[in-house]
Amino acid sequence: MKDGIYKDNIQEYWKQNSRVRFANFNNCVGCFHQNPILLHHRSTENAVKYEWFASQERQKNYKNTFINGITYDTIRDKKLQFELFDYDFSDCDSGYCGL
């Protein structure tokens, strides 16, 4: 959010212009504000984009993780007991980036 303008304000403004399309997921594929369960889902649906985040953590000089206490590789490799569907998540609910 900048100057009190949120994503829904921007989308409402551009509704009349059909040439402007807003993607549901942008760089949110690896957003560190997301729950690891959702990130695991994104790792399978957007493997190439997700791999960028994991590769940054694996770099020799990079000593930290994006998410405290867990790596993107660990999140991707976990075996979940249930499956998420894309239509379960249409917008970001973290509220941090303001998009």
PEDA-V665587 format. One record per residue. N is the residue number from 1. BURIAL is # if it has 24 or more other C-alpha atoms within 12 Angstrom, else .. Layout:
N/BURIAL ; N/BURIAL
//
This chain:
1/. ; 2/. ; 3/. ; 4/. ; 5/. ; 6/. ; 7/. ; 8/. ; 9/. ; 10/. ; 11/. ; 12/. ; 13/. ; 14/. ; 15/. ; 16/. ; 17/. ; 18/. ; 19/. ; 20/. ; 21/. ; 22/. ; 23/. ; 24/. ; 25/# ; 26/. ; 27/. ; 28/# ; 29/# ; 30/# ; 31/# ; 32/# ; 33/. ; 34/# ; 35/. ; 36/# ; 37/# ; 38/# ; 39/# ; 40/# ; 41/# ; 42/# ; 43/# ; 44/# ; 45/. ; 46/. ; 47/. ; 48/. ; 49/. ; 50/# ; 51/# ; 52/. ; 53/# ; 54/# ; 55/. ; 56/. ; 57/# ; 58/. ; 59/. ; 60/. ; 61/. ; 62/. ; 63/. ; 64/. ; 65/. ; 66/# ; 67/. ; 68/. ; 69/. ; 70/. ; 71/# ; 72/# ; 73/# ; 74/. ; 75/# ; 76/# ; 77/. ; 78/. ; 79/. ; 80/. ; 81/. ; 82/. ; 83/. ; 84/. ; 85/. ; 86/. ; 87/. ; 88/. ; 89/. ; 90/. ; 91/. ; 92/# ; 93/. ; 94/. ; 95/. ; 96/. ; 97/. ; 98/. ; 99/#
//
